[in-house]
């Protein structure tokens, strides 16, 4: 078998050469795109540890931008993602950070446009698997491999129970759930991974609950 470039690796499931540095980076970018809800006009990407040292040679930069363009890990357009993004008007900046992080394959993604901004920190844990460990200042643990919802809410008694009760009524099984807050009694966020995608009608029910400020869906 002949490969078109060094970025092509085994099988049709991911563009390489590294599942950790390339496929994982693409998934981090795609989760950021999904949470932002649209293609950003600008992106500032900070790489840490191994990512900072090898991102150019391993295609981490093009993969992450490919994810921001909503390209899947096997999409051959990833190889030209930076050029494609620039042609669409996206302004891109890469920063090689020297700070030591808990995981060597860490990226901080700051994206935005005239309507808003989003910042997340993701790590590539191997085999194309990732975890999102921070979102807009909230600590969380999101794999990006399962359908999920993020519920921003006021830190009030009964807010969590109200959300989980609706999911139970709709027969939505929760696979993993975490709650993070910046300060007691202020704003908090639920991260809920589920077994099946959640329909828009259920999202509307959640959005109408007291103390719920925002509901965002991530589709697997």
C-alpha positions, 0 to 999 in steps of 0.5 A: 500500500502506498501513502499520499504523505507522512500524515496517512496511516493505517486504515480509514479511521484516522489521519496520522502519523500519531493517534495521540498527537494527530487523531486526539488533537483533531477530536479536541478541536472538534469538541471545541467546535461542537461546544462553540456551535459554529466555525470560529473566526479566530483561534489561539492554540497553546501547546504544552509538553510533548505537544509543544515539542513535536506538534509540527512534525506530528501534524498536531497543528493541522489536526486541531484546526481540522477539528475546529473545521468539523473534520472527522479524524479520518477526513483527508482534508485535515492535511490541508486544514490550516490553509482551508481555515485561512481561506475561510478567514480564520485567524490562527495563532499557535503558542509553544508553552513551557509550563509543566502540566499534569499530562504531556499531551495538553492543548489549550484552545481559545476560539471566538468571533463577534458573538462570543468566546470559548476556552477549553483545555484538552488532553490526548490520552492515547489511541485517539482518546481524549479528555476535556478537563477544563471549559471556560474556567470550570473543571470537568472530565469529558471524553468526547466519545459519548453523547453528552450535555453540559448544563450551566446552572445556579448553584442552588438546592434541587437544581441537579435533581431537577435535571436528572429527574427529567432524564429519568422520565425520558428514559435517558441513561447517564453513563458519567456525571460530574458537577463543577463550581467556581464558588459556592452558591454562584454558577456551576456546571453539570457534565452528563455523558449519556448512552443516546443522543438527546432530542431537542424537546428534552433539551427545551425541558431542561432549559426551562427548569428553574436555575438552569442558565444554558444547556449545550449538547455534544453529539457523539 
